[in-house]
Amino acid sequence: MKASVTSGNAKKKVAPQGAHIGRCYQIIDLGTTEDKKFGGRKRKVQFLFELPNELEVFDETKGAQPYYVRTSMTLSMSEKANLRKFIESWIGQTMTDKEASNFEIMDLLSLPAMLNISHRVTDAGTFANIMSISPLPKGITCPPQINLSLAYDTHEHNQDVFSQLPEFVREQIMESDEYKSRLNSAPKYEPSVSMPSRPGHQHSQIDASLTQDLDDIFGSSFTTSTSKSPF
């Protein structure tokens, strides 16, 4: 007797299995949160890759868009860290500890790669996982990027970028130590009111410049534009 496989996201379209040309179009610093699988608080970074040769209509109003696959890992470049191994495989070269510590992860944005994708079936649904990554083989080129690039750093919050992230990603970032610390360290502006020195003396008025938005206080070093990813 055989039982059919059902899942919570049975209708969700996931990236097909196999070897695919991909291009990284999002790098998102998720901040430091509780690691539900291994315990402890760890800072995570998430990469999203589009598969420009694998198109599908996810939204009738947007037409055909590329499938995408995501992966996240602890933000660590130590010798045995998964992130360092992932990046070394991606760029096709090993790094010294000094090179690894000075490596700018955001420079990987828009870099193509060869991805080996497999499916993982759970009670929550079917998910596409990146099993391996490598540089594109000689003679193979990646089609032009379709989705626009997007990068977010919790240490340099940019509200325009943050607002473009999916709701569940924003919620995860809002639970991070970095996001909460940023809010707690924001200057607290209080109206300055002077007590009248004599009858009829008027109170001082609140300076309108003190009501500036937090976005004017926290800038960003990243240039972004709206992403077309099929979230």
Buried (B, 14 or more C-beta within 10 A) or exposed (E): EEEEEEBEEEEEEBBBEEEBBBBBBBBBBBBBBEEEEEEEEBBBBBBBBBBBEBBEEBEEEEEEBBBBBBBBBBBBBEEEBEBBBBBBBBBEEEBEEEEBEEBEBBEBBBBBBBBBBEEEEEEEBBBBBBEBBBBBEEEEEBEEBBBBBBBBBBEBBBEEBBEBBEEEBBEBBEBBBBBEBBEEEEEEEEEEEEEEEEEEEEEEEEEEEEEEEEEEEBEBEBEBEEBBBBE
